[in-house]
């Protein structure tokens, strides 16, 4: 899982907003087909109702995907809050321990544990910096991939110009 790309919270929220916009567009299409069916002949009405049903299913699917992403986002935020809470408890425990050691009068033990804590903090800082660097690199790579995909999509949508000589 460490090599797996994990989108940021902002990217998740953006994707949720896109899905909600798609759902609204599908719902509008479903409503349009329903209105058109009211004044149509029986055969046309059946076809329009079927189109409306399909648009409604597509809207529900988009909403369902958006809800799944919302749950994921909330879960990640809850995990971040829990990690922060645990880290705060560890800091408080370390402070209490330092105060206890000061009161014990064991300067050597205090210095040794302080050195260990400093080393641990420096190690954690390096790990966080490396993780942040990796995340930034991954986000840049993802943006580049999205840009390539967008460019490919734009190129595939451009009409191919044919001359009369090519048609013959």
C-alpha positions in Angstrom: 0.0 0.0 0.0 2.9 2.5 0.5 3.4 2.7 -3.3 -0.3 3.3 -3.9 -1.4 6.8 -4.8 -3.6 8.4 -2.2 -5.4 11.6 -3.3 -5.4 14.5 -1.0 -8.5 15.6 0.9 -8.9 18.6 -1.5 -8.7 16.2 -4.5 -11.3 13.9 -3.0 -13.6 16.9 -2.3 -13.1 18.1 -5.9 -14.1 14.6 -7.2 -17.1 14.6 -4.9 -18.2 17.9 -6.4 -17.7 16.6 -9.9 -19.9 13.6 -9.2 -22.6 15.7 -7.7 -22.6 17.9 -10.8 -22.9 14.8 -13.0 -25.7 13.5 -10.8 -27.5 16.9 -11.2 -27.0 16.8 -15.0 -28.4 13.2 -15.2 -31.4 14.2 -13.0 -32.1 17.2 -15.2 -32.0 14.9 -18.3 -34.4 12.5 -16.6 -36.8 15.3 -15.8 -36.6 16.5 -19.3 -37.4 13.1 -20.7 -40.3 12.7 -18.3 -41.8 16.0 -19.4 -41.3 15.1 -23.0 -43.1 11.8 -22.4 -46.3 13.6 -21.2 -47.2 14.8 -24.6 -45.8 12.0 -26.7 -47.5 9.0 -28.4 -47.5 5.6 -26.7 -44.4 4.3 -28.5 -42.5 7.5 -28.0 -43.6 7.7 -24.4 -42.2 4.3 -23.7 -38.8 5.1 -25.2 -38.7 8.5 -23.4 -39.6 6.9 -20.1 -36.9 4.3 -20.6 -34.4 7.1 -21.3 -35.6 8.9 -18.1 -35.2 5.8 -16.1 -31.6 5.3 -17.4 -30.7 8.9 -16.6 -32.2 8.5 -13.1 -30.1 5.4 -12.5 -27.0 7.2 -13.7 -27.8 10.1 -11.3 -28.3 7.6 -8.4 -25.0 5.9 -9.3 -23.1 9.3 -9.3 -24.7 10.2 -5.9 -23.7 6.8 -4.5 -20.1 7.2 -5.6 -20.1 10.7 -4.1 -21.4 9.3 -0.8 -18.8 6.6 -0.8 -16.1 9.2 -1.3 -17.6 11.3 1.5 -17.4 8.3 3.8 -13.8 7.8 2.9 -13.0 11.5 3.4 -14.7 11.4 6.8 -12.9 8.2 7.8 -9.5 9.7 6.8 -10.2 12.9 8.8 -11.3 10.9 11.8 -8.0 8.9 11.6 -6.0 12.1 11.4 -7.8 13.5 14.5 -7.1 10.2 16.3 -3.5 10.3 15.4 -3.2 13.9 16.5 -4.9 13.1 19.8 -2.5 10.1 20.4 0.5 12.3 19.6 -0.8 15.0 22.0 -1.2 12.3 24.7 2.4 11.1 24.0 3.7 14.6 24.3 1.9 15.2 27.6 3.1 11.9 28.9 6.7 12.8 28.0 6.3 16.2 29.7 5.0 14.5 32.8 7.9 12.0 32.7 10.4 14.9 32.3 8.9 16.7 35.3 9.0 13.5 37.3 12.6 13.0 36.5 13.5 16.5 37.4 11.9 16.0 40.7 13.8 12.7 41.1 17.0 14.5 40.7 18.5 12.0 38.3 20.2 14.4 35.8 22.1 11.6 33.9 18.9 9.6 33.2 17.1 12.8 32.3 19.8 13.8 29.8 19.9 10.3 28.3 16.2 10.2 27.8 16.1 13.7 26.5 18.8 12.8 24.0 16.7 9.8 23.0 13.6 11.9 22.6 15.5 14.5 20.6 16.8 11.7 18.3 13.3 10.2 18.1 11.9 13.6 17.2 14.5 14.2 14.6 13.9 10.8 13.1 10.2 11.4 13.0 10.7 14.8 11.4 12.9 13.3 8.7 10.3 10.6 8.1 7.5 13.2 7.8 9.6 15.3 5.5 10.4 12.3 3.3 6.7 11.3 3.3 5.7 14.8 2.4 8.3 14.9 -0.4 7.0 11.6 -1.7 3.5 12.8 -1.5 4.4 16.0 -3.4 6.2 13.9 -6.1 3.2 11.6 -6.4 0.8 14.5 -6.7 2.9 16.1 -9.4 3.0 12.8 -11.2 -0.7 12.5 -10.9 -1.2 16.0 -12.2 1.0 15.2 -15.1 -0.9 12.0 -15.8 -4.2 14.0 -15.7 -2.8 16.6 -18.1 -1.7 13.9 -20.5 -5.1 12.3 -20.3 -6.8 15.6 -20.8 -4.5 16.3 -23.8 -5.2 12.9 -25.2 -9.0 13.4 -24.7 -8.8 16.8 -26.4 -6.9 15.3 -29.4 -9.3 12.5 -29.7 -12.2 15.0 -29.9 -10.7 17.1 -32.6 -12.3 16.3 -36.0 -10.0 14.8 -38.6 -9.7 16.9 -41.7 -10.1 15.0 -44.9 -9.5 16.3 -48.3 -11.4 15.2 -51.4 -8.3 13.4 -52.6 -8.3 11.3 -49.5 -11.9 10.3 -50.0 -11.2 8.9 -53.5 
